[in-house]
Amino acid sequence: MSDDRQGQATAPDPDLRHADPDVRHADPDVRHAAANLQLGTAAVARSPVDSPASERASRRWWDADATDYHHTHGEFLGVDTADGEFIWCPEGLHEGDVHLLGDVTGRRVLEVGCGSAPCARWLRNAGAWVVGLDLSAAMLRHGVAAMGTDRLALVQAGAEALPFADRTFDLACSAFGAVPFVADSARVMTEVARILRPGGRWVFAVNHPVRWIFPDDPGPAGLTAAIPYFDRTPYVETDAAGTPTYVEHHRTLGDRVREIVGAGLVLDDIVEPDWPEWLDREWGQWSPLRGAIFPGTAIFVTHKP
């Protein structure tokens, strides 16, 4: 899921960070103090970042923040359990309830941006043959530790160049794990389409595009639009030398649809989860207050014809 700093998250932790640097919420800096200190984060900006720089920043960020991330979100996501859990988003939507991937029994599944692989472990226990892919070695190590002796395949690689042969998988999924953090998300769609077999399904969750326009604050300050929806300039944190230490990318709803269709995929549904009455947990900029007013997550359900 996505991270819980300024505009979102990642990784695989959906605390979107894409907010105006002038109206950032202070708490995320406390939660991520160790990673910021390790990486020397010194400034925030909105500036173009290419794929190599974005990938380097994401790898370093998730390596540095993995331990704190698991401490904050581990119980909610089931990251420390051998059987895992498949939580699509901070709204708590569970794959066991919504079945967006359909019947996974006996299916070959790729999780893109798996983090410590709680979703992949859940899919394995539901009868699938699963590969988890992530940029961060530290996140993958957490996954290995949680698995014990019953291992599944984990691969360290980026989402813009999937290291698999054409038509290898029946299904692919990503719960905030990759798409918001890559510079070329259209390339991710093309790569997933390539490795899917005909009829294969690709389902991915991202921060809802409308969230980009609001400050990253779960309280009343986060209810006022402040950033242009059509400004696709990435949110960037940098060290003193100007090297990106964290990058998050924004696409509009129309951008996402065009990327899906451009890859030759068919868009079947866009799920915008309601905030459930039972959930009083805040996750970065996600909160019951904001969730009752506008969506925090968009889940795109697609298939390869």
C-alpha positions as CSV (number, residue, x, y, z in Angstrom):
1,M,0.0,0.0,0.0
2,S,0.9,3.6,-0.2
3,D,2.9,5.6,2.4
4,D,1.4,8.0,4.9
5,R,3.4,11.2,4.4
6,Q,2.5,14.1,2.2
7,G,0.3,13.0,-0.6
8,Q,0.1,9.3,-0.5
9,A,1.5,5.9,-0.5
10,T,2.9,3.5,-1.2
11,A,3.8,1.4,-1.0
12,P,2.2,-0.5,-0.6
13,D,0.6,1.9,2.5
14,P,-2.1,4.3,1.3
15,D,-1.3,7.5,3.1
16,L,-1.2,9.7,0.2
17,R,1.4,12.5,0.3
18,H,0.4,14.4,-2.8
19,A,-0.5,17.7,-1.2
20,D,0.8,21.2,-1.5
21,P,4.1,21.5,0.3
22,D,2.9,24.7,1.9
23,V,-0.1,23.0,3.6
24,R,1.5,19.7,4.7
25,H,0.3,17.9,7.8
26,A,3.0,17.8,10.5
27,D,2.2,14.3,11.9
28,P,3.6,12.3,9.0
29,D,7.0,13.8,9.5
30,V,6.9,12.4,13.1
31,R,5.8,9.0,11.9
32,H,8.6,8.9,9.2
33,A,11.3,10.6,11.2
34,A,13.7,7.7,11.1
35,A,13.5,7.4,7.3
36,N,13.8,11.1,6.8
37,L,16.9,11.2,9.0
38,Q,18.5,8.3,7.2
39,L,17.8,9.7,3.7
40,G,18.5,13.3,4.7
41,T,15.2,14.6,3.6
42,A,15.5,18.4,3.6
43,A,12.8,19.9,1.3
44,V,9.6,19.3,-0.6
45,A,8.7,20.4,-4.0
46,R,6.6,19.8,-7.1
47,S,9.0,19.0,-10.0
48,P,9.3,16.6,-12.9
49,V,11.0,13.2,-12.1
50,D,11.9,10.6,-14.7
51,S,11.5,6.9,-14.3
52,P,15.0,6.0,-13.1
53,A,15.1,8.8,-10.4
54,S,11.6,7.9,-9.3
55,E,12.5,4.2,-9.0
56,R,15.6,4.9,-7.0
57,A,13.7,7.2,-4.6
58,S,11.0,4.6,-4.1
59,R,13.5,1.8,-3.4
60,R,15.5,3.9,-0.9
61,W,12.3,5.2,0.8
62,W,10.7,1.8,1.3
63,D,14.0,0.3,2.5
64,A,14.4,3.1,5.0
65,D,10.7,3.2,6.2
66,A,9.9,-0.6,6.2
67,T,10.2,-1.1,9.9
68,D,8.2,2.0,10.9
69,Y,5.6,1.2,8.3
70,H,5.0,-2.3,9.7
71,H,4.9,-1.0,13.2
72,T,2.2,1.5,12.2
73,H,0.1,-0.5,9.8
74,G,1.1,-4.1,10.4
75,E,-1.9,-5.3,12.4
76,F,-4.4,-3.7,10.1
77,L,-2.8,-5.3,7.0
78,G,-2.0,-8.6,8.6
79,V,1.6,-8.3,7.6
80,D,3.0,-10.4,10.5
81,T,0.7,-13.4,10.0
82,A,1.7,-16.5,8.0
83,D,-1.7,-16.5,6.2
84,G,-1.7,-12.8,5.5
85,E,-4.7,-10.7,4.6
86,F,-5.9,-9.0,1.4
87,I,-6.9,-5.5,2.3
88,W,-7.4,-3.3,-0.8
89,C,-7.4,0.1,0.9
90,P,-7.5,2.1,4.1
91,E,-11.3,1.8,4.0
92,G,-10.7,-1.9,4.9
93,L,-12.2,-3.5,1.8
94,H,-11.2,-7.2,1.9
95,E,-10.8,-9.3,-1.1
96,G,-12.5,-12.2,0.7
97,D,-15.7,-10.1,0.8
98,V,-15.6,-8.4,-2.6
99,H,-13.9,-11.0,-4.9
100,L,-12.6,-8.4,-7.4
101,L,-10.2,-11.0,-8.7
102,G,-12.8,-13.7,-8.9
103,D,-12.0,-17.4,-8.1
104,V,-8.3,-17.6,-7.6
105,T,-8.1,-21.4,-7.0
106,G,-5.4,-22.9,-9.2
107,R,-4.7,-19.5,-10.9
108,R,-1.3,-18.0,-11.5
109,V,-1.3,-14.6,-9.8
110,L,1.3,-11.7,-9.8
111,E,1.1,-9.1,-7.1
112,V,2.8,-5.9,-8.3
113,G,4.3,-3.9,-5.4
114,C,3.6,-6.6,-2.8
115,G,5.6,-5.0,0.0
116,S,5.9,-7.7,2.7
117,A,3.3,-9.8,0.7
118,P,0.3,-10.1,3.1
119,C,-2.0,-10.1,0.0
120,A,0.2,-12.7,-1.8
121,R,0.1,-14.9,1.3
122,W,-3.7,-14.6,1.5
123,L,-4.0,-15.5,-2.2
124,R,-1.7,-18.5,-1.7
125,N,-3.9,-19.8,1.1
126,A,-7.0,-19.3,-1.1
127,G,-5.5,-21.8,-3.5
128,A,-3.6,-19.6,-6.0
129,W,0.0,-20.0,-7.2
130,V,1.5,-16.6,-6.4
131,V,4.5,-14.4,-7.2
132,G,5.1,-11.2,-5.3
133,L,7.1,-8.4,-6.8
134,D,8.5,-5.3,-5.1
135,L,11.3,-2.8,-5.4
136,S,12.3,-2.9,-1.7
137,A,14.5,-5.6,-0.4
138,A,13.7,-4.5,3.2
139,M,9.9,-4.9,2.6
140,L,10.5,-8.3,1.0
141,R,12.6,-9.4,4.0
142,H,9.7,-8.6,6.3
143,G,7.6,-10.9,4.0
144,V,10.1,-13.7,4.2
145,A,10.2,-13.4,8.0
146,A,6.4,-13.6,8.2
147,M,6.1,-16.6,5.9
148,G,8.2,-19.0,8.1
149,T,8.9,-22.2,6.3
150,D,5.9,-22.1,3.9
151,R,7.4,-19.8,1.3
152,L,6.1,-18.3,-1.9
153,A,8.1,-16.7,-4.7
154,L,9.2,-13.1,-4.1
155,V,11.0,-11.1,-6.8
156,Q,12.8,-7.7,-6.4
157,A,12.1,-5.7,-9.5
158,G,10.2,-2.6,-10.7
159,A,6.8,-2.4,-12.2
160,E,7.8,-0.7,-15.4
161,A,9.8,-3.7,-16.6
162,L,8.3,-6.9,-15.3
163,P,10.8,-9.8,-15.5
164,F,8.4,-12.4,-16.8
165,A,7.6,-13.9,-20.1
166,D,4.5,-13.0,-22.1
167,R,1.3,-14.7,-21.0
168,T,2.7,-16.1,-17.8
169,F,-0.1,-15.1,-15.4
170,D,-3.9,-15.6,-15.1
171,L,-4.4,-12.6,-12.8
172,A,-2.5,-9.6,-11.6
173,C,-3.2,-7.2,-8.7
174,S,-1.8,-4.2,-6.8
175,A,-3.2,-2.8,-3.6
176,F,-1.5,0.7,-3.7
177,G,1.8,-1.1,-4.1
178,A,3.2,0.4,-7.3
179,V,1.1,2.5,-9.6
180,P,1.1,5.8,-7.7
181,F,4.9,5.6,-7.4
182,V,6.0,5.1,-11.0
183,A,6.7,7.9,-13.4
184,D,5.3,5.9,-16.4
185,S,2.2,4.3,-15.2
186,A,1.1,3.7,-18.8
187,R,4.1,1.5,-19.2
188,V,3.0,-0.5,-16.1
189,M,-0.4,-1.1,-17.9
190,T,1.4,-2.3,-21.0
191,E,3.7,-4.6,-19.1
192,V,0.8,-6.2,-17.1
193,A,-1.1,-6.7,-20.3
194,R,1.9,-8.4,-21.8
195,I,2.4,-10.9,-19.0
196,L,-1.4,-11.7,-18.7
197,R,-3.0,-14.6,-20.6
198,P,-6.1,-13.8,-22.6
199,G,-9.0,-13.4,-20.3
200,G,-6.7,-12.5,-17.5
201,R,-7.8,-9.9,-14.9
202,W,-5.8,-6.9,-13.7
203,V,-7.1,-5.1,-10.6
204,F,-5.2,-2.2,-9.0
205,A,-6.0,0.3,-6.2
206,V,-4.7,3.8,-6.1
207,N,-5.4,7.0,-4.1
208,H,-8.6,8.4,-5.7
209,P,-7.5,11.1,-8.2
210,V,-9.8,13.7,-6.6
211,R,-7.7,13.5,-3.4
212,W,-4.8,15.2,-5.1
213,I,-6.6,18.6,-4.8
214,F,-6.8,18.5,-1.0
215,P,-4.1,19.0,1.7
216,D,-2.8,15.8,3.3
217,D,-4.7,16.3,6.6
218,P,-7.3,14.0,8.0
219,G,-9.0,16.9,9.9
220,P,-11.0,19.9,8.8
221,A,-8.0,21.5,7.1
222,G,-8.1,18.6,4.7
223,L,-11.6,19.5,3.4
224,T,-10.6,22.6,1.4
225,A,-9.4,22.2,-2.2
226,A,-5.9,23.7,-2.6
227,I,-4.1,22.0,-5.5
228,P,-5.1,22.0,-9.2
229,Y,-6.6,18.6,-10.2
230,F,-5.0,19.0,-13.6
231,D,-1.5,19.6,-12.3
232,R,0.3,16.3,-12.9
233,T,3.6,17.5,-11.6
234,P,4.9,14.9,-9.0
235,Y,5.1,15.6,-5.3
236,V,8.8,15.2,-4.4
237,E,10.8,15.2,-1.2
238,T,14.6,15.8,-1.7
239,D,17.8,15.8,0.3
240,A,20.0,18.8,0.6
241,A,21.6,18.1,-2.8
242,G,18.2,18.0,-4.5
243,T,18.2,14.2,-5.0
244,P,14.6,12.8,-4.7
245,T,14.1,10.8,-1.5
246,Y,10.3,10.2,-2.1
247,V,8.2,10.7,-5.2
248,E,4.5,10.3,-5.8
249,H,2.8,10.8,-9.1
250,H,-0.7,12.0,-9.9
251,R,-3.0,11.0,-12.8
252,T,-6.5,12.1,-13.4
253,L,-9.4,9.7,-13.6
254,G,-9.4,10.1,-17.4
255,D,-5.6,9.5,-17.5
256,R,-6.1,6.2,-15.8
257,V,-8.8,5.1,-18.2
258,R,-6.8,6.1,-21.2
259,E,-3.7,4.2,-19.9
260,I,-5.8,1.1,-19.4
261,V,-7.4,1.3,-22.9
262,G,-4.1,2.2,-24.5
263,A,-2.6,-1.0,-23.2
264,G,-5.3,-3.1,-24.9
265,L,-7.1,-3.8,-21.7
266,V,-10.9,-3.6,-21.1
267,L,-12.1,-1.5,-18.1
268,D,-14.9,-3.5,-16.3
269,D,-15.4,-1.3,-13.2
270,I,-14.1,1.5,-11.0
271,V,-14.8,0.8,-7.3
272,E,-14.9,3.8,-5.0
273,P,-15.2,2.2,-1.5
274,D,-17.5,4.0,1.0
275,W,-16.0,4.7,4.4
276,P,-17.5,2.0,6.7
277,E,-19.3,2.9,9.8
278,W,-17.3,0.5,11.9
279,L,-13.9,2.0,11.0
280,D,-12.6,4.9,13.2
281,R,-9.0,4.5,12.2
282,E,-7.0,7.3,10.6
283,W,-4.3,6.4,8.0
284,G,-2.4,9.4,6.9
285,Q,-4.9,11.6,5.2
286,W,-7.6,9.0,5.3
287,S,-10.1,9.5,8.1
288,P,-13.8,9.0,8.9
289,L,-14.3,12.8,8.5
290,R,-13.0,12.9,5.0
291,G,-14.2,9.5,4.0
292,A,-17.8,10.4,4.7
293,I,-17.6,13.3,2.2
294,F,-15.5,12.2,-0.8
295,P,-13.7,9.0,-1.9
296,G,-10.2,8.1,-0.8
297,T,-9.5,5.1,-3.0
298,A,-10.2,4.1,-6.6
299,I,-9.9,0.4,-7.6
300,F,-9.8,-0.3,-11.3
301,V,-11.0,-3.7,-12.4
302,T,-9.8,-4.7,-15.9
303,H,-9.3,-7.7,-18.1
304,K,-7.3,-8.7,-21.2
305,P,-9.6,-9.7,-24.0
